[in-house]
Amino acid sequence: MKKKIALITGITGQDGSYLAELLLKKNYEVIGLKRRTSLFNTDRIDHLYIDPLEKKTNFKLYHSDMNDGSSIFNLINNLKPDEVYNLAAQSHVKVSFEIPEYTANSDALGTLRFLEAIKSSDRSKKIKFYQASTSEMYGNCKKTPQNEKTVFSPDSPYAAAKLYAHNITKIYREAYGIFACTGILFNHESPRRGETFVTKKIVKGLAEIKYGKKKKLSLGNLDAKRDWGHAKDYVEAMWRIMQYKKPDDFVVATGKQVTIREFVIRCLRFFDFKFKFFGKGLNEKILNHKNQIIVDVDKKYFRPIDVENLKGDSSKARKLLGWKPAYNLDKLVEEMCLYEIANLKKINQ
């Protein structure tokens, strides 16, 4: 039986690497797309890569760019994928305020370029397309929890670009009969999370303080509430969405919500800090047993518009896809903290 071919954009990212692992275990041929840069930036997938000139492999890498429609068209037509998972994005919310045009071009128009390439292909009815949508599209909406019918209200250039991509995916599904589906993913983390994301910043920073490599961690809005899951669970949901009998849109979330402050507390407890809070608002600090400041709040880490309250209702995915998360927050925190400890010990060897 011929193996399915899956094409993954954003292969070098957190989600791309976990999805590649999952699909390889399911006996797919996996093709990863990465931008051509002077740095390899393949740390998350190095364990999967085998030089195809040396040995037959089900994992291959190709260079492409979300901003280059011609290369996307050629890849779709030459590689003939059965499934396309569009995970590539400029995904940092605060950064999107600094580079809004790049964010729109990559996250919004990049998705359109893929859909156009599929529509123009003679296999347009055979290719399945998955768009990675985001809970940030809800913005500061009044309804909690958020589900597939909740009205979107984006509050950042990133969220606006993602909403365009989400909507254009639905339009191409309905107008051209393409199997185009979306997963509205709430926050999902792992040891492979990028260092500019708040969970990674918290875990790495506290580990460095614990082991004497750093004195203080500065954060932004500690009151923001998030629904955090594990990336491994969420890529499983992506695959299930693609295998469903018809293309549709699904919220993927744990349904449990904590503040960033609570996430910090769980990490502090895991690292066995003795700590106490002092002050409020911008003057809030966390002190250690010697009354030294180990965490403070810095206004420069606040977004121009902050999304305060995200909590997902994934009952549709649970009912129709049979999906449910295997990780809870404590298990996620433990895995991330242990990874940072091991990393620090490796550096010190």
KETIPA-531030 format. One line per field, with one value per residue: residue in one letter; x, y, z of N, C-alpha, C in turn. Coordinates in steps of 0.001 Angstrom, whole numbers. Example, Ala and Ser with C-alpha at 12.3 -4.5 7.8 and 13.67 -1.06 7.14 Angstrom:
REM KETIPA-531030
code	c(A;S)
nxx	c(13190;12850)
nyy	c(-5690;-2250)
nzz	c(7800;7080)
caxx	c(12300;13670)
cayy	c(-4500;-1060)
cazz	c(7800;7140)
cxx	c(13200;12900)
cyy	c(-3300;30)
czz	c(7800;7870)
This chain:
REM KETIPA-531030
code	c(M;K;K;K;I;A;L;I;T;G;I;T;G;Q;D;G;S;Y;L;A;E;L;L;L;K;K;N;Y;E;V;I;G;L;K;R;R;T;S;L;F;N;T;D;R;I;D;H;L;Y;I;D;P;L;E;K;K;T;N;F;K;L;Y;H;S;D;M;N;D;G;S;S;I;F;N;L;I;N;N;L;K;P;D;E;V;Y;N;L;A;A;Q;S;H;V;K;V;S;F;E;I;P;E;Y;T;A;N;S;D;A;L;G;T;L;R;F;L;E;A;I;K;S;S;D;R;S;K;K;I;K;F;Y;Q;A;S;T;S;E;M;Y;G;N;C;K;K;T;P;Q;N;E;K;T;V;F;S;P;D;S;P;Y;A;A;A;K;L;Y;A;H;N;I;T;K;I;Y;R;E;A;Y;G;I;F;A;C;T;G;I;L;F;N;H;E;S;P;R;R;G;E;T;F;V;T;K;K;I;V;K;G;L;A;E;I;K;Y;G;K;K;K;K;L;S;L;G;N;L;D;A;K;R;D;W;G;H;A;K;D;Y;V;E;A;M;W;R;I;M;Q;Y;K;K;P;D;D;F;V;V;A;T;G;K;Q;V;T;I;R;E;F;V;I;R;C;L;R;F;F;D;F;K;F;K;F;F;G;K;G;L;N;E;K;I;L;N;H;K;N;Q;I;I;V;D;V;D;K;K;Y;F;R;P;I;D;V;E;N;L;K;G;D;S;S;K;A;R;K;L;L;G;W;K;P;A;Y;N;L;D;K;L;V;E;E;M;C;L;Y;E;I;A;N;L;K;K;I;N;Q)
nxx	c(849;540;2373;1047;1649;2768;2955;4603;4554;6596;8225;10479;9680;8145;5560;5682;7825;6927;4629;5754;7117;4917;3522;5431;5569;3121;3567;3778;5129;7082;7390;9189;9024;11264;12567;15168;18047;20982;21584;21197;19098;17704;17428;15273;14486;16650;17126;15475;16314;17863;20396;19243;20819;22496;20978;17808;14953;12047;11679;12063;13590;12779;13528;11633;9370;6931;6254;6663;5032;5406;7275;5823;3679;5062;6069;3714;2730;4846;5650;3322;1568;-551;-1631;-1550;-97;-360;1638;3439;4414;4753;4745;4784;3123;3573;5753;4525;3360;5522;6481;4276;3587;5199;4235;1553;1949;3242;1651;-1056;-1303;425;-942;-3066;-1610;-909;-3454;-4311;-2445;-3169;-5803;-5302;-4097;-4151;-4903;-6626;-8927;-8069;-6161;-5688;-6022;-4731;-5172;-3468;-5044;-5657;-6240;-5872;-7326;-9772;-9439;-10203;-12799;-16142;-17356;-16892;-16341;-14565;-15795;-16351;-18304;-18104;-17763;-15169;-12589;-10027;-6991;-4436;-1837;-906;-3066;-5064;-4018;-3999;-6725;-7637;-6400;-7729;-10401;-10165;-9481;-11859;-13495;-12356;-12824;-15631;-16199;-14685;-14664;-12511;-10800;-10453;-9506;-9610;-7838;-8517;-6332;-5629;-3331;-351;2289;5723;8858;10190;9427;9764;12194;11279;8688;6292;5960;8214;10169;9697;10152;12807;14143;13712;14946;17598;18040;17766;20004;22054;22806;21614;20114;17614;14247;12304;8980;5847;2427;1014;-1518;-2933;-4999;-4755;-5293;-3640;-2067;-374;1915;2235;-232;-1791;-902;-1711;-4447;-4576;-3982;-6167;-8247;-7763;-8363;-11035;-14381;-15339;-14315;-13781;-14086;-12376;-12153;-9329;-8417;-7730;-9667;-9227;-8079;-5533;-3804;-924;625;-37;1088;3788;4024;3629;5919;7915;7419;8002;10755;11467;11653;11655;9412;7869;5252;5326;4044;1971;469;2404;4423;4675;6412;8432;9934;12822;13913;15850;14959;15551;14945;13524;11737;10226;7963;7864;7132;7794;7399;4728;2010;869;-1945;-3449;-4532;-6787;-8243;-8475;-10006;-10766;-13455;-13572;-15424;-16647;-14540;-13840;-16133;-16671;-14205;-13032;-11002;-8889;-6977;-3869;-2067;-1907;-1699;215;1808;2829;4314;6204;7624;8728;10330;12138;13491;14891;16548;18143;19368;20883;22655;24032;25332;27085;28858)
nyy	c(-1201;2185;4749;7498;10886;13559;17032;19452;22705;25019;23187;23172;24194;24057;22683;21593;19772;17873;16977;15841;13661;12186;11550;10072;7831;6828;5816;7555;9299;12014;15366;18162;21699;24389;27667;29141;29933;31481;30124;26804;25974;23643;22167;20948;18893;17391;14807;13313;13469;11989;11769;11635;10758;8948;6993;5386;7217;8290;10867;14071;17186;20335;23485;26424;29251;31101;33453;33220;32556;31121;29088;27612;26758;25115;23134;21897;20794;19202;17506;16293;15997;14240;15266;18502;20352;23374;25020;27021;30276;33725;33850;35208;37241;39862;40703;40943;43443;45005;44182;44299;44195;42167;40035;39883;39276;36783;35138;35530;35963;33971;31617;31890;31641;28937;27731;28659;27374;24711;24771;25269;22972;19773;17885;18877;18070;15953;16589;17216;19941;21532;24183;25964;27560;30052;30708;33342;34815;35296;37396;39969;38908;38764;36387;33381;29925;29897;28819;27117;28737;31186;34701;36226;38528;40010;41235;41981;42418;39882;38170;39222;38643;35874;35421;36213;34165;31954;32486;32613;30034;28672;29840;28918;26239;26126;27433;26132;23448;22241;20077;21574;22381;23567;24027;25487;26410;26541;27878;26013;24124;23008;21273;22054;24581;27893;30347;32936;32814;32993;30865;29227;31119;31620;29065;28443;30709;30577;28149;28807;30732;29142;27497;29276;30781;33062;36063;37322;37322;38936;39803;40284;40989;39505;38779;37850;35349;31988;29054;26271;23652;20583;20393;17931;16630;18343;18198;15664;16103;17722;15842;14109;15832;16097;13524;13274;12738;14830;18162;20564;22903;23073;23629;23316;22532;22518;23271;24182;26740;29039;31752;33625;34158;32010;29937;30583;30203;27414;26496;27572;26102;23526;23736;23961;26395;28655;31148;34439;36823;40308;43584;45158;45093;46929;47052;44603;41867;38898;37363;35619;33244;34738;37249;38398;39785;37759;37552;40043;42638;44093;46819;46900;44434;44129;43760;45997;45868;43770;40407;39181;36921;33754;30734;27549;25706;22546;20617;19774;18671;16605;15043;14437;13713;12088;12984;13771;15513;14156;15115;16953;20223;20205;18015;18908;21181;19880;18319;20343;21703;19699;19261;21690;21607;19360;20351;22487;21079;19650;21699;22489;20420)
nzz	c(0;-894;702;2562;1743;3550;3782;5593;6704;8531;9805;11445;13820;17141;17008;14417;14584;16477;15156;12855;14004;14954;12548;11143;12766;12133;9694;7489;4640;5193;4389;5003;5072;5013;5621;3654;5213;6721;8976;10268;12036;12899;15192;16557;14921;14182;15086;13526;10947;8145;5797;2564;472;1567;2819;2494;3318;5152;5724;4628;3703;2310;793;1087;1012;2723;1556;-1124;-3799;-6223;-5655;-3813;-5404;-7222;-5502;-4520;-6890;-7812;-5686;-4893;-2488;-106;2168;3573;6044;7410;9315;9557;10607;11596;14761;17168;19338;20490;18938;16498;16486;16005;13534;11556;8797;7675;9205;8332;5621;5709;7493;6778;3867;3058;3634;1821;-565;-527;-640;-3130;-4756;-4352;-5305;-8005;-8788;-10488;-8765;-6912;-5545;-4154;-2324;1076;3316;6133;8336;10759;13112;15693;19191;19796;18008;19134;20848;23221;23906;25249;25961;27770;28271;25072;21919;18717;17669;18813;18563;16746;17705;17013;18539;17833;15343;14608;15373;13701;11165;11286;11517;9005;7509;8581;7817;4994;4450;5079;3131;692;1033;891;-1535;-3527;-3023;-1742;502;3160;6307;9751;12835;15812;17852;21268;23750;23684;24908;25498;26135;23836;23181;21864;22928;23338;24129;26771;28685;28314;28812;31529;32758;31947;32906;35731;36280;35713;37683;39953;39688;39922;37680;36932;38198;38338;37064;34687;33944;32109;32037;34708;35321;33150;31758;30762;28738;28919;27160;26163;23463;22160;22516;21012;18358;17783;17731;15438;13409;13691;12999;10287;9438;9721;8499;6943;5916;8487;11252;14322;17800;19862;22990;26560;28330;30832;32954;33919;35563;34413;36587;38280;36827;37111;39891;40104;38814;40488;42798;41850;41436;44007;45412;48164;48713;48483;47842;47007;46983;44375;41052;38719;40519;41632;43053;43416;46091;47335;49904;51103;50942;48510;45301;42907;40865;38896;37688;34525;32560;29863;28817;28432;26170;23543;23321;25503;25660;27858;28770;28039;27337;26334;24764;23959;23296;20929;19386;21096;21081;18302;17200;19023;20594;23338;25819;26935;28720;31785;33381;35460;34787;32368;33228;34866;32943;31311;33182;34045;31678;31363;33595;32985;30709;31707;33329;31410;30057;32047;32247)
caxx	c(0;1323;2379;559;2676;2357;3831;4459;5261;6966;8735;11522;9076;7667;4480;6131;8685;6086;3750;6583;7317;3642;3191;6403;5119;1939;4059;3710;6321;6942;8205;9187;9464;11940;13139;16616;18720;22400;21649;20425;17883;16994;17660;14114;14242;17915;17047;14654;16873;18895;20725;18649;21860;23167;20050;16407;14306;10679;11658;12861;13472;12866;13502;10542;9064;5503;6084;7037;3947;5846;7894;4729;2965;5905;6139;2431;2589;5927;5725;2019;1204;-1935;-2049;-704;-304;238;1972;4416;3864;5397;3735;4957;2104;4166;6592;3665;3150;6752;6623;2930;3499;5775;3300;401;2383;3551;593;-2320;-1159;1091;-2011;-3747;-753;-1053;-4798;-4322;-1667;-3995;-6939;-4806;-3547;-5093;-5262;-7223;-9952;-7426;-5253;-6296;-5269;-4995;-4698;-3307;-5618;-5205;-7185;-5669;-8350;-10917;-9148;-10845;-14245;-16825;-17825;-15939;-15236;-14748;-15931;-16317;-19319;-17799;-17371;-13756;-12320;-8560;-6413;-3027;-1603;-819;-4414;-5784;-3491;-4475;-8160;-7750;-6048;-8831;-11579;-9913;-9532;-13280;-14022;-11894;-13538;-17017;-16287;-13998;-14764;-11240;-10837;-9670;-10016;-8818;-7837;-8333;-5523;-5308;-1900;199;3697;6540;10282;10671;8874;10750;12603;10603;7334;6333;6154;9627;10927;9528;10813;14257;14644;13727;15981;18895;18154;17965;21363;23028;23204;20856;19632;16237;13423;11332;7821;4821;1138;857;-2946;-3510;-5436;-4543;-5664;-2387;-1950;917;1972;2049;-1679;-2423;-617;-2612;-5731;-4429;-4094;-7556;-9063;-7546;-8924;-12492;-15082;-15526;-13522;-14530;-13296;-12428;-11378;-8483;-8098;-7930;-10839;-8807;-7465;-4804;-3089;530;1128;-181;2102;5049;3986;3835;7341;8667;7256;8736;12177;11630;11952;10866;9155;6691;4917;5387;3584;895;556;3760;5369;4644;7692;8525;11181;13230;14030;16778;14311;16091;13959;13835;10813;9535;7117;8453;6126;8213;6947;3287;1592;86;-3283;-3281;-5700;-6797;-9034;-8679;-10341;-11423;-14445;-13231;-16387;-16899;-13417;-13903;-17275;-16608;-12883;-12552;-9750;-8809;-5561;-3260;-1276;-2467;-736;1328;2676;3517;5314;7267;8431;9496;11335;13168;14284;15813;17562;19060;20111;21878;23682;24820;26195;28095;29784)
cayy	c(0;3414;5598;8865;11926;14754;18193;20275;23985;25255;21897;23340;24724;23126;21829;20868;18647;16842;16414;14966;12419;11456;11027;9025;6635;6332;5317;8554;9964;13390;16377;19395;22913;25362;28816;29108;30947;31194;29197;25599;26062;22363;21434;20163;17772;16739;13373;12659;13634;11119;12223;10699;10222;7869;5939;5669;7813;8796;12262;14895;18634;21178;24913;27210;30451;31429;34665;32915;31777;30228;27889;26842;26119;24037;22053;21187;20044;18231;16543;15622;15556;13881;16153;19671;20952;24705;25439;28123;31596;34621;33514;35951;38298;41182;41022;41298;44894;45624;43841;43912;43876;40835;39085;39730;38623;35387;34384;35640;35719;32683;30617;32070;31100;27478;27387;28900;26309;23502;24991;25217;21650;18792;17013;19775;17375;14843;17124;17753;21095;21911;25505;26147;28808;30355;31301;34790;35423;35693;38670;40179;38702;38704;35038;32371;29604;30170;27631;27373;29729;32452;35757;36606;39954;40034;42404;42144;42112;38427;37608;39666;37868;34506;35387;36196;32816;31083;32753;32270;28566;28307;30292;28001;24984;26236;27890;25271;22039;21729;19568;22576;22390;24367;23754;26722;25890;27380;27828;24680;24307;21803;21636;22590;25917;28932;31044;34225;32572;33255;29664;28850;32169;31401;27826;28581;31747;30089;27111;29493;31344;28033;26969;30357;31337;34294;36581;37817;37131;40021;39373;41283;40908;38251;38500;37260;33964;31160;27637;25690;22218;20100;20356;16552;16392;19205;17692;14512;16680;18135;14657;13634;16765;15768;12203;13313;12424;16044;19281;21355;23724;22508;24199;22346;23188;21663;23722;24597;28066;29615;32990;33500;34127;30639;29129;30893;29551;25964;26296;27857;24950;22387;23977;23971;27723;29260;32448;35204;37942;41643;44641;44866;45742;47052;46939;43238;41153;37637;37348;34302;33119;35773;38521;38899;39758;36774;37836;41326;42992;45169;47306;46704;43122;44168;44010;47227;45447;42433;39525;38851;35795;32716;29399;26906;24635;21602;19510;19289;17790;15418;14225;13978;13179;11202;13539;14393;15685;13180;15868;18068;21314;19819;17122;19776;21957;18953;17964;21514;21998;18655;19500;22811;21129;18500;21214;23215;20119;19320;22855;22569;19276)
cazz	c(0;-1011;1892;2432;1786;4290;3665;6799;6792;9933;10292;12468;15033;18159;16516;13235;14970;17095;14128;12028;14764;14974;11222;10818;13497;11423;8405;6427;4140;5679;3718;5773;4382;5861;4920;3443;6025;6927;10103;9996;12844;12801;16444;16974;14006;13812;15398;12503;9601;7587;4445;1593;-409;2280;3223;2185;4484;4979;6177;3719;3869;1117;1068;509;1787;2675;754;-2512;-4379;-7297;-5070;-3209;-6522;-7750;-4517;-4520;-8137;-7998;-4583;-4865;-1134;204;3256;3805;7368;7374;10681;9510;10940;12558;15774;18421;19329;20722;17785;15360;16531;15502;12108;11128;7366;7504;9822;7432;4394;5990;8168;6045;2432;2887;3600;536;-1622;-514;-1116;-4576;-5393;-4314;-6222;-9383;-9054;-11032;-7642;-5915;-4756;-3446;-1307;2293;3813;7527;8721;12200;13621;17048;20139;19820;17147;19964;21496;24527;23773;26549;26259;28229;27371;23644;21065;17276;17301;19466;17617;16821;17897;17139;19197;17455;13926;14482;15423;12503;10036;11463;11238;7545;7059;9011;6979;3594;4397;5011;1838;-354;1269;434;-2930;-4491;-2645;-1226;1870;3897;7680;10683;14266;16587;18954;22419;24055;23887;25239;25601;26248;22557;22973;21592;24151;23516;24631;28209;29503;28200;29495;32968;33178;31734;33803;37111;36364;35755;39013;40898;39561;40065;36387;36719;39488;38340;35880;34502;33159;31835;32729;35443;35512;31944;31968;29586;28720;28447;26970;25651;22001;21699;22444;20014;17008;17632;17312;14026;12561;13764;12214;8869;9115;9885;7248;6144;6445;9460;12159;15668;18906;20567;24261;27739;29070;32174;32812;35050;35251;34263;37972;38773;36132;37796;41208;39919;38495;41709;43690;41306;41681;45465;45949;49233;48099;48898;46964;47616;46092;43425;39742;38180;41640;42171;43027;44151;46852;47821;51369;51581;50588;47241;44220;41862;39762;38969;36545;33728;31607;28473;28363;28189;24794;23389;23739;26054;25722;29277;29261;27037;27851;25208;24885;22887;23350;19564;19038;21957;20664;16913;16857;20078;21103;24663;26170;27847;29699;32552;33507;36333;34015;31406;33976;35272;31774;30899;34203;34002;30467;31609;34543;32231;29791;32488;33766;30223;29797;33112;32183)
cxx	c(884;1224;1762;1740;2105;3401;3559;5238;5550;7540;9746;10976;8649;6646;4912;6953;7868;5163;4531;6812;6058;3357;4169;6039;3900;2275;3784;5102;6144;7926;8071;9693;10116;12496;14641;17242;20192;22618;20774;19092;17044;17113;16504;13878;15509;17857;16231;15348;17986;19148;20179;19655;22573;22240;18627;15703;12911;10548;12609;12589;13624;12861;12314;10306;7591;5224;6371;6012;4394;6473;6829;3964;3765;5977;4853;2317;3649;5950;4437;1636;-265;-2507;-1038;-1072;413;441;2914;3732;4903;4422;3884;4063;2719;5015;5738;3321;4358;6960;5259;2832;4049;4818;2109;784;2599;2323;-726;-2147;-419;81;-2758;-2923;-848;-2416;-4917;-3564;-2463;-5158;-6516;-4279;-4605;-5496;-5987;-8259;-9368;-6527;-6049;-5397;-5703;-4367;-4647;-3826;-5292;-6304;-7029;-6704;-9558;-10697;-9786;-12363;-14864;-17185;-16680;-16726;-15584;-14865;-15966;-17300;-19093;-17297;-15904;-13617;-10817;-8021;-4925;-2896;-1498;-2210;-5223;-5332;-3990;-5984;-8414;-7485;-7162;-10034;-11358;-9890;-10975;-13884;-13613;-12538;-14930;-17125;-15739;-14008;-13461;-11450;-9905;-10267;-9106;-8908;-7570;-7645;-5312;-3836;-1438;1719;4414;7973;10840;10132;10007;10992;11934;9175;7355;6556;7614;10500;10875;10337;12329;14853;14742;14763;17362;19107;18464;19400;22422;23518;22555;20326;18146;15557;12399;10232;6865;3577;928;-607;-3613;-3811;-5331;-4979;-4484;-2465;-559;850;1772;565;-2298;-2094;-1418;-3985;-5684;-4649;-5528;-8504;-8960;-8169;-10446;-13165;-15330;-14699;-14358;-13546;-13488;-11585;-10610;-7970;-8301;-9223;-10521;-7919;-6731;-4164;-1609;1174;1077;823;3465;5120;4248;5295;8215;8605;8014;10230;12492;12143;11094;10670;7952;6499;4972;4933;2493;1140;1979;4833;5393;5997;7548;9911;11524;13386;15007;16246;14937;15019;14393;12894;10230;8734;7740;7466;6499;7776;5426;3037;863;-1396;-3144;-4597;-5713;-7322;-9320;-8898;-11193;-12430;-14227;-14194;-16685;-15797;-13460;-15004;-17075;-15282;-12378;-11249;-9906;-7345;-5086;-2495;-2160;-1363;462;2328;3481;4629;6492;8193;9305;10615;12476;14074;15313;16911;18613;19943;21218;23009;24600;25812;27354;29112;31116)
cyy	c(1251;4256;6948;9819;13151;15840;19102;21571;24257;24012;22052;23890;23638;22146;20991;19640;17520;16184;15467;13630;11555;10796;9944;7723;6002;5920;6258;8787;11440;14297;17678;20562;23856;26488;28636;30268;30556;30253;27985;25595;24783;21530;20498;18925;17028;15225;12597;12587;12630;11602;11217;10124;9029;6699;6354;6156;8294;10254;13086;16369;19334;22637;25559;28408;30772;32656;34454;31977;30779;28958;27002;26081;24927;22844;21226;20290;18960;17141;15744;15104;15159;14825;17290;20261;22298;25235;26637;29444;32421;34610;34251;37188;39684;41628;41465;42786;45636;45353;43398;43512;42484;39769;38827;38959;37131;34613;34397;35237;34415;31545;30683;31458;29574;27049;27595;27804;25004;23625;24823;23837;20727;17755;17792;19083;16218;15312;17661;18859;21417;23269;25609;27526;28943;30975;32811;35516;35891;37046;38755;40055;38495;37282;34120;31142;29890;28846;28041;28459;31090;33461;36132;38120;40161;41346;42580;41901;40610;37803;37982;38876;36432;34383;35422;34787;31820;31244;32355;30754;28087;28679;29336;26615;25030;26595;26871;23791;21422;21193;20457;22733;23233;23798;25056;26316;26941;27122;26399;24777;22960;22227;22263;23993;26914;29804;32397;34055;32503;32003;29224;29849;31966;30194;27953;29586;31268;28985;27753;30183;30266;27547;28068;30971;32693;34756;36903;37558;38257;39562;40530;41070;39552;37844;37862;35781;33185;29715;26908;24177;21863;19967;18944;16220;17149;18778;16419;14987;17117;16943;14134;14536;16434;14429;12193;13213;13636;17177;20166;22138;23213;23325;23065;23028;22203;22011;24147;25830;28469;30928;32688;33437;32700;29706;29333;30160;28050;25651;26539;26668;23740;22522;24121;25303;27977;30712;33128;36359;39247;42668;44184;45594;45761;46933;45542;42557;39826;37591;35919;34320;34132;37177;39186;38782;38741;36917;39225;41552;44188;45547;47015;45346;43037;44374;45348;47020;44021;41675;38904;37455;34772;31363;28707;25835;23684;20426;18935;18310;16502;14471;13621;13309;12157;11672;13993;14489;14622;13876;16836;19103;20926;18923;17910;20561;21073;18632;19129;21821;20976;18833;20600;22421;20294;19325;21973;22297;19754;20445;22904;21429;19641)
czz	c(0;261;1575;2512;2490;4121;4861;6635;8268;10584;11414;13778;16004;17575;15324;13593;15599;16073;13223;12718;14730;13630;10777;11527;12822;9988;7233;5856;4464;4942;4512;4952;5379;5003;4756;4220;6171;8110;9810;10749;12761;14079;16796;16103;13606;14046;14363;11153;9298;6167;3428;606;229;2586;2877;3449;4138;5411;5312;3980;2525;1555;359;1405;1617;1814;-734;-3132;-5426;-6732;-4430;-4297;-7052;-6791;-4500;-5759;-8314;-6926;-4403;-3469;-1039;1260;3394;5156;7387;8795;10706;9827;11673;13738;17097;18400;19486;19533;16593;15336;15947;14013;11546;9660;7083;8049;8905;6172;4608;6474;7398;4584;2137;2802;2276;-600;-1681;-1055;-2624;-5324;-5434;-5293;-7675;-9776;-9668;-9984;-6552;-5025;-3947;-2308;-123;2851;5236;7804;10245;12600;15106;17908;20230;18944;17956;20635;22868;24405;25155;26956;26680;28680;25910;22876;19592;16842;17955;18436;17835;16956;18086;17696;18918;15959;13672;14430;14185;11274;10096;11175;9734;7023;7395;8080;5521;3415;4287;3657;715;-205;638;-1048;-3921;-4116;-2191;192;2699;5292;8579;12093;14986;17879;20037;22788;24321;23919;25264;25873;24970;22262;22748;22817;24352;24041;26157;29049;29488;28953;31011;33430;33066;32722;35240;37301;36479;37098;40048;40885;39490;38773;36106;38062;39504;37009;35818;33548;32936;32684;33392;35605;34294;32193;30664;29843;28087;28334;26477;24136;21452;21543;21272;18582;16737;17169;15851;13093;12545;12964;10726;8479;9237;8513;6363;6736;7356;10322;13582;16640;19576;21834;25407;28471;30494;32041;34086;34604;35021;35646;38530;38099;36786;39133;41085;39604;39727;42668;43178;41582;43176;46003;47184;48813;48729;47932;47742;46585;45148;42106;39223;39259;42248;41986;43754;44780;47262;49342;51957;51320;49360;46158;43161;40653;39962;37690;35841;32621;30155;27923;28197;26698;24718;23717;24235;26038;27111;29603;28159;27710;26801;25594;23707;22830;21965;19144;19848;21491;19275;16555;17867;20690;22544;25057;27145;28974;30477;32764;34377;35606;32984;32091;34369;34100;31322;31892;34174;32788;30714;32596;33816;31300;30523;32950;32608;29915;30795;33065;31522)
